[in-house]
Amino acid sequence: MDNHDELRRLAQAATPGPWRWEINAKHKSMHLVGGVPQYDLTVMDFERWGMGGAVIRLRELSEPGMNIMSRVCDRLDWIVPFAGREHHEDWCADIDHADAKLIAAANPATVLALLDELAASQAEVARLRGALQFYAECRHLKLDDEMGIKARAALARSSPDDALRAYGERVARAAYEAGVKASRAFGLCKMKSLSSWRFRRENEIAKVLEDVKP
C-alpha cells in the first residue's frame, strides 16, 4: 500500500484493538468486538433488515468507551455515494464510518503488499548488517600483504550482500594475480638484494589494493 499515512489514520480513528469475532450460539448472535484490554467494545453486530436480509450495526465513535450502536441503514450521515457513481447511490453506496473504512482498507491485497514490503525491509537490514560486520572485521586486517587481502576476500565472500560477494571475488582474483607476479619478480631478482624484491612486491600489492578498493 503506497499511502501508509492513510492506513495509519484509519487505524487511529477506529475502535481500539485488537479485534476478534464472538459468536453466541445460545442467543443466535455474532459480534465483532474490540477495545483494550478486555474486548468490551462492540465494533459491529447484525440485525434483521426486512424479511430476507440483515444490516450491520456500528458503534457511535463520538462517544468513547460507550456501546451505542446504530443501524447503518438508519444513519444517512454514514451513507455516501462512491465518487463518480452518484447516480447509483440508491443501490450502491459506501459507508463513511472509521471502523467500516478500516475493514475495507485492510483487504488481502493491502496486507500482502505490506508483508512484501516488510520482507524486503528485513532483507535489506540483514544485508546492511552483514556489510557493517564485514567492514568491522576488516578493520584489524593488514592490507599490506597477500594474507590480509585474502582474509578480506574470504569475509566478503561469506557476506549476504551480492555486491560484497562480487567484491570478494575480485579481491581473491587480484590477490592471486599479485602472488603470481610477486613470485616471478622474486625469481628474476633472486640474485639481487632482498630489499629490491620487497620494493617490487610492495608496488604489486599497492596496485592490487588500488584495483579492488570498494
N, C-alpha and C positions, 0 to 999 in steps of 0.2 A: 504494500500500500504506500503510495507516494506521500500522501498527506498524513503523516504521523500526528501532527498537531491536532487535526480534526478528530482523529480517533481518540486521542487523549482528552480532548474537550468533551466528547460524548460520554466517555467513561466517568469523567469527573462530575458531569451533570446528572448521571443516572443514579438509581438506588445503589447504595454501597454494597459491595460484595464481600465474600464470594456468594454465588447464587447456586441453588440446587432445586430440583423438582421434588415435590412431595405429593404422594397420592394417598388419599383417604378412601379405602375401598368400602368401609362401613357406611360412610355418608356419600359415596359416589362423587367425590370431588377431587380436583387436581389443582395444585398451586405451584407457581414459580416463586420461590422465596429468597430473600437476601437479608442484608443487614449485618452489622458487626456488633457482637461476635456470635449471636445465638439464632440467626435466621428468624428474627422476629418481625421482619417487614415483608409484606406481600408485594412482589413485583408484578405478578399477573395471575389472574384466575379467570374462570369462564362462567357464563350464564346463558341460559336458554334465550334464543332470539327467534321468535316465530315458532312454527310447528316443526321445522326440519333443520334448524341450524343453531349455532351458538355464537356469542360475541365475547370478546375478551374484555376484561375489566383491568384498568391500570390504576396505579396509585397516584393520588394527588401529591405531586412533588413539592408544592408550595407549603406543605405542612410537614416539616421534618419530623421523623420519628412516629408519624401517625399513619394508620392503615385506613385512610379514607379512599375507597375505591369508587370508580365511576365507569360505567359502560361507555366504550368508545363511541358507539352509535348515538349516545345522548350528549356527547361533548363535541359540538360543532366547531369549537375553537381548536380541537385536536385534529380535525379532518381538513386536509389541504389538498389541492389538486397537484398532480405531477406537472412539472414545468413542460410547457408545450402541449399538454393534454388536458387543458382546462375544459374543453368541450366534452370530455368523458368523465367529468367529476362525479356525476351521479352514480356511476357504476364501477369506477376505478380511481380511487384516491389514495393519498398517502396519509400516514399518521404522524402528526407533529408532537411527539412525546419522547423525552430523552431515553427512557427505557426501551421503547419500541425502535427508536433510531439506532441505539447501540446494538440491539439484536440483529437488525438488518445489516449494520456495518461490519459486524464480526462474522461474516459469512465464510464459507470454506476457502474461497479464492483469497480473501484477505488474510486468513490465518496461515495458509500455505505460503503466501508471499512473505509474511513476517517471519515464518520459520526458515525460509530460504535465506532471508537477509541475516537472521541470527547465525545460521550455519556458516555463511560467508564471512561474517564478522569474527566468529570464533576461529575460523581457519586463518584469517589474517592476523589475529592476535597470536596464534601459535607460530605463524611464520615470523612475525616480528620478535617474539620471544626467542626463537631459535637463532635469529640473526644477532640479537643482543648477546646471547650466550656465546655465540661464535666469536664475536669481537672481544668479549670479556676474556675468553680463554686464550685468545691470540695475543693479548697484550703482553704476556710474560714470555712469549716465544721470541727467540732471537731470529732475526731475519737477515743476518749477515752470513748465513751458511745454508747448505742444502737441507740439513736436517730440520731447520726452522721452517723452511719453505714447505717441505714435505709434511710436517706436522700441521701446518696451517691448511694445506690441501686436504689432509685427512679429516680435519674438523669440518671444512666446508662441504666435503662430500657427504658427511652424515647429517647435514642440515636439512630441515623440511622445506627449505626455500629453494625453488628451481634455479633462481639466479645465482645463489651461493653455491649450489652444486655445480653449476656450469663454471663458476669461477674456480672451484676446487679442481676441476678437470684441467683448466688452463694452467693453474699453478703447478699441478703434478707434471703436466707435459713440459712446462718450461723448466722445472727443476731437473727433469730427466735430460733435457737437451743441454742444460748448463753443465750437468755432470759429465756428459759425453765430451763437450768442448773443453772442460777443465782437464779431463783425462788426456785428451790429445795435446793440450798445452803442456801438461806435465811431461808427456813423452818427448815432445820437441825440445823442452827446456831442461831435460834431466842432467845435461852437462853444465847448465848454468847454476847460478846461486838460487837457494830456496826462496830468498826474498823476491827474486824476479818472478818465480812461479806464483807466489802469493799475490803479487801485484796483478798479474794476469788473471788469476782466479777471482780476485775481488772485483775486477772490472766485469767479468762474466756475470757474477751474482748481482751486481748493481743493475746490469741490463735486464736480468730476469725480473728483479723487483719492479723496475720501471714498466715492463711489459704487462705484468699481471696485477698491477696496483688496482684495487677495487674502485 
